[in-house]
């Protein structure tokens, strides 16, 4: 599938009252990123939580692009893998201490 064709189709849908957040999410995905709203949905957290993550350098890394942050899909995957590894480490530690 040609990405430029998808982009042109997506941009052409602006005139049809297409939801801007959906459009932004699709554009971000085409470039390998997730929007803040997508990360919030995936994590089940509020916007205040993602803001806190960014301020405290926690959670998946983000990049400010325009007025809103974007999250590289690979960074979200890496963060999830860290959470899984951390949980496995704690489970192993509990079994050793028990």
N, CA, C and O atoms as CSV, one atom per row, in Angstrom:
chain,resi,resn,atom,element,x,y,z
A,1,UNK,N,N,0.833,-1.163,0.000
A,1,UNK,CA,C,0.000,0.000,0.000
A,1,UNK,C,C,0.887,1.239,0.000
A,1,UNK,O,O,1.856,1.305,0.757
A,2,UNK,N,N,0.575,2.198,-0.821
A,2,UNK,CA,C,1.368,3.401,-0.961
A,2,UNK,C,C,0.963,4.417,0.107
A,2,UNK,O,O,-0.191,4.843,0.150
A,3,UNK,N,N,1.908,4.808,0.971
A,3,UNK,CA,C,1.612,5.721,2.076
A,3,UNK,C,C,1.156,7.080,1.568
A,3,UNK,O,O,0.302,7.708,2.195
A,4,UNK,N,N,1.705,7.558,0.438
A,4,UNK,CA,C,1.299,8.863,-0.072
A,4,UNK,C,C,-0.153,8.845,-0.524
A,4,UNK,O,O,-0.852,9.849,-0.391
A,5,UNK,N,N,-0.613,7.723,-1.053
A,5,UNK,CA,C,-2.012,7.606,-1.437
A,5,UNK,C,C,-2.889,7.651,-0.194
A,5,UNK,O,O,-3.914,8.333,-0.185
A,6,UNK,N,N,-2.501,6.938,0.847
A,6,UNK,CA,C,-3.259,6.957,2.092
A,6,UNK,C,C,-3.309,8.365,2.670
A,6,UNK,O,O,-4.358,8.801,3.144
A,7,UNK,N,N,-2.197,9.074,2.637
A,7,UNK,CA,C,-2.133,10.432,3.159
A,7,UNK,C,C,-3.068,11.337,2.372
A,7,UNK,O,O,-3.816,12.116,2.962
A,8,UNK,N,N,-3.036,11.243,1.054
A,8,UNK,CA,C,-3.901,12.072,0.214
A,8,UNK,C,C,-5.369,11.760,0.480
A,8,UNK,O,O,-6.194,12.672,0.538
A,9,UNK,N,N,-5.697,10.497,0.639
A,9,UNK,CA,C,-7.073,10.109,0.941
A,9,UNK,C,C,-7.485,10.657,2.296
A,9,UNK,O,O,-8.585,11.185,2.455
A,10,UNK,N,N,-6.602,10.530,3.264
A,10,UNK,CA,C,-6.872,11.009,4.610
A,10,UNK,C,C,-7.062,12.519,4.621
A,10,UNK,O,O,-8.002,13.022,5.238
A,11,UNK,N,N,-6.195,13.230,3.958
A,11,UNK,CA,C,-6.286,14.686,3.933
A,11,UNK,C,C,-7.530,15.143,3.171
A,11,UNK,O,O,-8.116,16.172,3.507
A,12,UNK,N,N,-7.933,14.400,2.166
A,12,UNK,CA,C,-9.128,14.755,1.414
A,12,UNK,C,C,-10.386,14.623,2.237
A,12,UNK,O,O,-11.406,15.227,1.906
A,13,UNK,N,N,-10.337,13.840,3.309
A,13,UNK,CA,C,-11.516,13.618,4.137
A,13,UNK,C,C,-11.764,14.764,5.114
A,13,UNK,O,O,-12.772,14.754,5.822
A,14,UNK,N,N,-10.869,15.752,5.170
A,14,UNK,CA,C,-11.052,16.885,6.077
A,14,UNK,C,C,-12.353,17.621,5.781
A,14,UNK,O,O,-13.029,18.078,6.703
A,15,UNK,N,N,-12.700,17.738,4.537
A,15,UNK,CA,C,-13.874,18.496,4.154
A,15,UNK,C,C,-15.170,17.794,4.530
A,15,UNK,O,O,-16.233,18.414,4.502
A,16,UNK,N,N,-15.105,16.521,4.878
A,16,UNK,CA,C,-16.303,15.760,5.189
A,16,UNK,C,C,-16.624,15.762,6.677
A,16,UNK,O,O,-17.402,14.924,7.132
A,17,UNK,N,N,-16.042,16.685,7.451
A,17,UNK,CA,C,-16.291,16.739,8.882
A,17,UNK,C,C,-15.657,15.582,9.631
A,17,UNK,O,O,-16.125,15.199,10.703
A,18,UNK,N,N,-14.601,15.028,9.074
A,18,UNK,CA,C,-13.908,13.889,9.674
A,18,UNK,C,C,-13.341,14.285,11.027
A,18,UNK,O,O,-12.782,15.373,11.166
A,19,UNK,N,N,-13.475,13.433,12.012
A,19,UNK,CA,C,-12.989,13.698,13.358
A,19,UNK,C,C,-11.478,13.948,13.341
A,19,UNK,O,O,-10.705,13.098,12.899
A,20,UNK,N,N,-11.073,15.114,13.824
A,20,UNK,CA,C,-9.669,15.512,13.804
A,20,UNK,C,C,-8.790,14.569,14.615
A,20,UNK,O,O,-7.669,14.271,14.202
A,21,UNK,N,N,-9.277,14.087,15.770
A,21,UNK,CA,C,-8.479,13.179,16.593
A,21,UNK,C,C,-8.238,11.858,15.877
A,21,UNK,O,O,-7.143,11.301,15.952
A,22,UNK,N,N,-9.249,11.356,15.187
A,22,UNK,CA,C,-9.098,10.110,14.427
A,22,UNK,C,C,-8.108,10.333,13.291
A,22,UNK,O,O,-7.234,9.502,13.044
A,23,UNK,N,N,-8.249,11.440,12.616
A,23,UNK,CA,C,-7.354,11.782,11.514
A,23,UNK,C,C,-5.909,11.902,12.011
A,23,UNK,O,O,-4.988,11.372,11.389
A,24,UNK,N,N,-5.720,12.597,13.126
A,24,UNK,CA,C,-4.377,12.767,13.698
A,24,UNK,C,C,-3.790,11.418,14.099
A,24,UNK,O,O,-2.605,11.162,13.882
A,25,UNK,N,N,-4.621,10.555,14.685
A,25,UNK,CA,C,-4.166,9.229,15.076
A,25,UNK,C,C,-3.716,8.408,13.885
A,25,UNK,O,O,-2.712,7.700,13.964
A,26,UNK,N,N,-4.442,8.493,12.788
A,26,UNK,CA,C,-4.070,7.744,11.584
A,26,UNK,C,C,-2.780,8.278,10.982
A,26,UNK,O,O,-1.923,7.506,10.550
A,27,UNK,N,N,-2.642,9.595,10.954
A,27,UNK,CA,C,-1.397,10.188,10.450
A,27,UNK,C,C,-0.213,9.777,11.319
A,27,UNK,O,O,0.845,9.414,10.804
A,28,UNK,N,N,-0.391,9.837,12.631
A,28,UNK,CA,C,0.680,9.446,13.557
A,28,UNK,C,C,1.058,7.986,13.337
A,28,UNK,O,O,2.242,7.654,13.293
A,29,UNK,N,N,0.059,7.108,13.198
A,29,UNK,CA,C,0.324,5.679,12.992
A,29,UNK,C,C,1.083,5.441,11.695
A,29,UNK,O,O,1.948,4.567,11.630
A,30,UNK,N,N,0.766,6.211,10.667
A,30,UNK,CA,C,1.478,6.064,9.393
A,30,UNK,C,C,2.967,6.354,9.563
A,30,UNK,O,O,3.795,5.838,8.812
A,31,UNK,N,N,3.301,7.183,10.552
A,31,UNK,CA,C,4.690,7.559,10.807
A,31,UNK,C,C,5.311,6.770,11.958
A,31,UNK,O,O,6.458,7.015,12.331
A,32,UNK,N,N,4.553,5.818,12.523
A,32,UNK,CA,C,5.095,4.982,13.593
A,32,UNK,C,C,4.912,5.560,14.980
A,32,UNK,O,O,5.672,5.236,15.892
A,33,UNK,N,N,3.915,6.410,15.152
A,33,UNK,CA,C,3.666,7.049,16.435
A,33,UNK,C,C,2.240,6.814,16.911
A,33,UNK,O,O,1.367,6.408,16.145
A,34,UNK,N,N,2.029,7.078,18.193
A,34,UNK,CA,C,0.702,7.070,18.795
A,34,UNK,C,C,0.440,8.460,19.363
A,34,UNK,O,O,1.369,9.147,19.788
A,35,UNK,N,N,-0.817,8.868,19.368
A,35,UNK,CA,C,-1.183,10.143,19.980
A,35,UNK,C,C,-1.332,9.952,21.484
A,35,UNK,O,O,-1.387,8.827,21.981
A,36,UNK,N,N,-1.395,11.060,22.190
A,36,UNK,CA,C,-1.598,10.985,23.636
A,36,UNK,C,C,-2.929,10.299,23.944
A,36,UNK,O,O,-3.012,9.506,24.882
A,37,UNK,N,N,-3.967,10.598,23.165
A,37,UNK,CA,C,-5.270,9.981,23.401
A,37,UNK,C,C,-5.204,8.468,23.222
A,37,UNK,O,O,-5.864,7.734,23.957
A,38,UNK,N,N,-4.429,7.997,22.270
A,38,UNK,CA,C,-4.281,6.553,22.058
A,38,UNK,C,C,-3.530,5.908,23.219
A,38,UNK,O,O,-3.884,4.811,23.652
A,39,UNK,N,N,-2.507,6.573,23.720
A,39,UNK,CA,C,-1.754,6.051,24.869
A,39,UNK,C,C,-2.648,6.041,26.111
A,39,UNK,O,O,-2.618,5.091,26.893
A,40,UNK,N,N,-3.440,7.094,26.287
A,40,UNK,CA,C,-4.370,7.145,27.417
A,40,UNK,C,C,-5.372,5.998,27.336
A,40,UNK,O,O,-5.670,5.357,28.344
A,41,UNK,N,N,-5.885,5.743,26.153
A,41,UNK,CA,C,-6.847,4.654,25.962
A,41,UNK,C,C,-6.197,3.301,26.253
A,41,UNK,O,O,-6.771,2.469,26.956
A,42,UNK,N,N,-5.013,3.089,25.716
A,42,UNK,CA,C,-4.300,1.832,25.917
A,42,UNK,C,C,-3.989,1.590,27.394
A,42,UNK,O,O,-4.173,0.483,27.901
A,43,UNK,N,N,-3.519,2.631,28.078
A,43,UNK,CA,C,-3.112,2.492,29.479
A,43,UNK,C,C,-4.291,2.614,30.449
A,43,UNK,O,O,-4.184,2.237,31.616
A,44,UNK,N,N,-5.403,3.139,29.961
A,44,UNK,CA,C,-6.548,3.334,30.842
A,44,UNK,C,C,-6.315,4.417,31.875
A,44,UNK,O,O,-6.737,4.294,33.025
A,45,UNK,N,N,-5.642,5.477,31.459
A,45,UNK,CA,C,-5.313,6.570,32.377
A,45,UNK,C,C,-5.869,7.887,31.846
A,45,UNK,O,O,-6.258,7.995,30.683
A,46,UNK,N,N,-5.897,8.877,32.719
A,46,UNK,CA,C,-6.371,10.211,32.370
A,46,UNK,C,C,-5.228,11.041,31.771
A,46,UNK,O,O,-4.056,10.679,31.876
A,47,UNK,N,N,-5.593,12.140,31.152
A,47,UNK,CA,C,-4.596,13.037,30.569
A,47,UNK,C,C,-3.630,13.553,31.627
A,47,UNK,O,O,-2.448,13.751,31.345
A,48,UNK,N,N,-4.125,13.771,32.841
A,48,UNK,CA,C,-3.255,14.238,33.932
A,48,UNK,C,C,-2.133,13.239,34.214
A,48,UNK,O,O,-1.027,13.625,34.591
A,49,UNK,N,N,-2.428,11.958,34.030
A,49,UNK,CA,C,-1.414,10.929,34.277
A,49,UNK,C,C,-0.317,10.993,33.222
A,49,UNK,O,O,0.865,10.931,33.559
A,50,UNK,N,N,-0.689,11.117,31.957
A,50,UNK,CA,C,0.344,11.194,30.911
A,50,UNK,C,C,1.157,12.469,31.061
A,50,UNK,O,O,2.357,12.474,30.785
A,51,UNK,N,N,0.519,13.552,31.495
A,51,UNK,CA,C,1.246,14.797,31.756
A,51,UNK,C,C,2.245,14.583,32.892
A,51,UNK,O,O,3.386,15.039,32.817
A,52,UNK,N,N,1.816,13.898,33.931
A,52,UNK,CA,C,2.704,13.592,35.057
A,52,UNK,C,C,3.870,12.730,34.606
A,52,UNK,O,O,5.010,12.969,35.005
A,53,UNK,N,N,3.595,11.724,33.774
A,53,UNK,CA,C,4.672,10.875,33.248
A,53,UNK,C,C,5.728,11.721,32.546
A,53,UNK,O,O,6.928,11.543,32.759
A,54,UNK,N,N,5.263,12.645,31.703
A,54,UNK,CA,C,6.214,13.469,30.944
A,54,UNK,C,C,7.025,14.365,31.875
A,54,UNK,O,O,8.236,14.504,31.698
A,55,UNK,N,N,6.379,14.968,32.854
A,55,UNK,CA,C,7.082,15.866,33.784
A,55,UNK,C,C,8.092,15.120,34.637
A,55,UNK,O,O,9.151,15.659,34.962
A,56,UNK,N,N,7.767,13.857,35.012
A,56,UNK,CA,C,8.631,13.068,35.889
A,56,UNK,C,C,9.539,12.111,35.115
A,56,UNK,O,O,10.255,11.308,35.713
A,57,UNK,N,N,9.507,12.202,33.770
A,57,UNK,CA,C,10.288,11.303,32.904
A,57,UNK,C,C,9.971,9.840,33.225
A,57,UNK,O,O,10.873,9.010,33.338
A,58,UNK,N,N,8.695,9.541,33.366
A,58,UNK,CA,C,8.231,8.171,33.582
A,58,UNK,C,C,7.346,7.793,32.405
A,58,UNK,O,O,7.020,8.631,31.564
A,59,UNK,N,N,6.966,6.536,32.356
A,59,UNK,CA,C,6.118,6.089,31.251
A,59,UNK,C,C,6.906,6.039,29.954
A,59,UNK,O,O,8.123,6.221,29.949
A,60,UNK,N,N,6.205,5.790,28.853
A,60,UNK,CA,C,6.914,5.746,27.567
A,60,UNK,C,C,7.424,7.135,27.179
A,60,UNK,O,O,6.795,8.149,27.482
A,61,UNK,N,N,8.564,7.160,26.511
A,61,UNK,CA,C,9.126,8.441,26.057
A,61,UNK,C,C,8.166,9.097,25.073
A,61,UNK,O,O,7.450,8.419,24.336
A,62,UNK,N,N,8.163,10.413,25.073
A,62,UNK,CA,C,7.323,11.157,24.138
A,62,UNK,C,C,8.152,12.243,23.478
A,62,UNK,O,O,9.231,12.608,23.944
A,63,UNK,N,N,7.616,12.744,22.384
A,63,UNK,CA,C,8.229,13.865,21.692
A,63,UNK,C,C,7.138,14.902,21.461
A,63,UNK,O,O,6.037,14.573,21.019
A,64,UNK,N,N,7.453,16.145,21.764
A,64,UNK,CA,C,6.479,17.210,21.546
A,64,UNK,C,C,6.512,17.592,20.077
A,64,UNK,O,O,7.552,18.005,19.563
A,65,UNK,N,N,5.387,17.456,19.402
A,65,UNK,CA,C,5.286,17.799,17.985
A,65,UNK,C,C,4.110,18.742,17.840
A,65,UNK,O,O,2.956,18.321,17.920
A,66,UNK,N,N,4.397,20.009,17.628
A,66,UNK,CA,C,3.327,20.998,17.633
A,66,UNK,C,C,2.874,21.208,19.064
A,66,UNK,O,O,3.691,21.399,19.965
A,67,UNK,N,N,1.564,21.170,19.265
A,67,UNK,CA,C,1.022,21.412,20.604
A,67,UNK,C,C,0.784,20.158,21.411
A,67,UNK,O,O,0.429,20.249,22.586
A,68,UNK,N,N,0.968,18.994,20.826
A,68,UNK,CA,C,0.654,17.754,21.535
A,68,UNK,C,C,1.801,16.753,21.431
A,68,UNK,O,O,2.546,16.738,20.451
A,69,UNK,N,N,1.928,15.914,22.468
A,69,UNK,CA,C,2.987,14.905,22.437
A,69,UNK,C,C,2.617,13.728,21.540
A,69,UNK,O,O,1.444,13.402,21.358
A,70,UNK,N,N,3.637,13.110,20.993
A,70,UNK,CA,C,3.488,11.857,20.259
A,70,UNK,C,C,4.398,10.836,20.920
A,70,UNK,O,O,5.428,11.180,21.499
A,71,UNK,N,N,3.999,9.571,20.822
A,71,UNK,CA,C,4.761,8.475,21.419
A,71,UNK,C,C,5.143,7.506,20.314
A,71,UNK,O,O,4.270,6.985,19.621
A,72,UNK,N,N,6.439,7.257,20.138
A,72,UNK,CA,C,6.876,6.267,19.152
A,72,UNK,C,C,6.345,4.902,19.576
A,72,UNK,O,O,6.465,4.513,20.737
A,73,UNK,N,N,5.765,4.191,18.637
A,73,UNK,CA,C,5.197,2.878,18.936
A,73,UNK,C,C,6.252,1.972,19.553
A,73,UNK,O,O,5.949,1.219,20.479
A,74,UNK,N,N,7.467,2.029,19.066
A,74,UNK,CA,C,8.548,1.206,19.621
A,74,UNK,C,C,8.840,1.572,21.076
A,74,UNK,O,O,9.168,0.695,21.876
A,75,UNK,N,N,8.727,2.853,21.430
A,75,UNK,CA,C,8.946,3.266,22.819
A,75,UNK,C,C,7.829,2.755,23.726
A,75,UNK,O,O,8.077,2.380,24.872
A,76,UNK,N,N,6.603,2.741,23.214
A,76,UNK,CA,C,5.481,2.204,23.990
A,76,UNK,C,C,5.684,0.706,24.197
A,76,UNK,O,O,5.475,0.195,25.297
A,77,UNK,N,N,6.088,0.005,23.145
A,77,UNK,CA,C,6.370,-1.438,23.271
A,77,UNK,C,C,7.484,-1.692,24.283
A,77,UNK,O,O,7.379,-2.588,25.121
A,78,UNK,N,N,8.551,-0.897,24.200
A,78,UNK,CA,C,9.686,-1.063,25.111
A,78,UNK,C,C,9.255,-0.811,26.552
A,78,UNK,O,O,9.678,-1.529,27.458
A,79,UNK,N,N,8.423,0.194,26.770
A,79,UNK,CA,C,7.956,0.491,28.122
A,79,UNK,C,C,7.102,-0.659,28.653
A,79,UNK,O,O,7.240,-1.048,29.813
A,80,UNK,N,N,6.225,-1.202,27.816
A,80,UNK,CA,C,5.414,-2.341,28.225
A,80,UNK,C,C,6.296,-3.547,28.560
A,80,UNK,O,O,6.033,-4.263,29.525
A,81,UNK,N,N,7.337,-3.765,27.765
A,81,UNK,CA,C,8.264,-4.870,28.032
A,81,UNK,C,C,8.973,-4.663,29.369
A,81,UNK,O,O,9.186,-5.624,30.109
A,82,UNK,N,N,9.342,-3.411,29.690
A,82,UNK,CA,C,9.967,-3.106,30.985
A,82,UNK,C,C,9.016,-3.422,32.131
A,82,UNK,O,O,9.426,-3.963,33.158
A,83,UNK,N,N,7.729,-3.078,31.947
A,83,UNK,CA,C,6.739,-3.371,32.991
A,83,UNK,C,C,6.599,-4.870,33.211
A,83,UNK,O,O,6.514,-5.329,34.351
A,84,UNK,N,N,6.575,-5.635,32.120
A,84,UNK,CA,C,6.466,-7.090,32.223
A,84,UNK,C,C,7.699,-7.658,32.928
A,84,UNK,O,O,7.578,-8.501,33.817
A,85,UNK,N,N,8.886,-7.192,32.529
A,85,UNK,CA,C,10.130,-7.679,33.139
A,85,UNK,C,C,10.171,-7.313,34.617
A,85,UNK,O,O,10.590,-8.118,35.448
A,86,UNK,N,N,9.742,-6.112,34.940
A,86,UNK,CA,C,9.731,-5.668,36.343
A,86,UNK,C,C,8.776,-6.523,37.165
A,86,UNK,O,O,9.096,-6.906,38.290
A,87,UNK,N,N,7.626,-6.818,36.620
A,87,UNK,CA,C,6.661,-7.665,37.334
A,87,UNK,C,C,7.226,-9.065,37.525
A,87,UNK,O,O,7.083,-9.646,38.600
A,88,UNK,N,N,7.868,-9.617,36.492
A,88,UNK,CA,C,8.472,-10.941,36.599
A,88,UNK,C,C,9.588,-10.951,37.629
A,88,UNK,O,O,9.731,-11.922,38.371
A,89,UNK,N,N,10.384,-9.882,37.689
A,89,UNK,CA,C,11.462,-9.791,38.676
A,89,UNK,C,C,10.909,-9.768,40.091
A,89,UNK,O,O,11.450,-10.422,40.983
A,90,UNK,N,N,9.830,-9.017,40.299
A,90,UNK,CA,C,9.224,-8.947,41.635
A,90,UNK,C,C,8.628,-10.299,42.016
A,90,UNK,O,O,8.729,-10.723,43.167
A,91,UNK,N,N,8.006,-10.975,41.047
A,91,UNK,CA,C,7.429,-12.296,41.327
A,91,UNK,C,C,8.522,-13.276,41.711
A,91,UNK,O,O,8.343,-14.073,42.631
A,92,UNK,N,N,9.665,-13.226,41.010
A,92,UNK,CA,C,10.789,-14.109,41.326
A,92,UNK,C,C,11.341,-13.806,42.699
A,92,UNK,O,O,11.670,-14.723,43.452
A,93,UNK,N,N,11.446,-12.538,43.035
A,93,UNK,CA,C,11.961,-12.125,44.328
A,93,UNK,C,C,11.038,-12.604,45.440
A,93,UNK,O,O,11.514,-13.092,46.464
A,94,UNK,N,N,9.723,-12.474,45.257
A,94,UNK,CA,C,8.770,-12.942,46.273
A,94,UNK,C,C,8.902,-14.438,46.492
A,94,UNK,O,O,8.834,-14.902,47.630
A,95,UNK,N,N,9.089,-15.203,45.420
A,95,UNK,CA,C,9.207,-16.655,45.581
A,95,UNK,C,C,10.494,-17.031,46.315
A,95,UNK,O,O,10.530,-18.025,47.040
A,96,UNK,N,N,11.542,-16.243,46.129
A,96,UNK,CA,C,12.806,-16.503,46.812
A,96,UNK,C,C,12.684,-16.165,48.292
A,96,UNK,O,O,13.224,-16.876,49.139
A,97,UNK,N,N,11.973,-15.077,48.607
A,97,UNK,CA,C,11.835,-14.617,49.996
A,97,UNK,C,C,10.790,-15.419,50.766
A,97,UNK,O,O,10.793,-15.404,51.997
A,98,UNK,N,N,9.912,-16.106,50.077
A,98,UNK,CA,C,8.813,-16.834,50.760
A,98,UNK,C,C,9.303,-18.066,51.472
A,98,UNK,O,O,8.511,-18.780,52.087
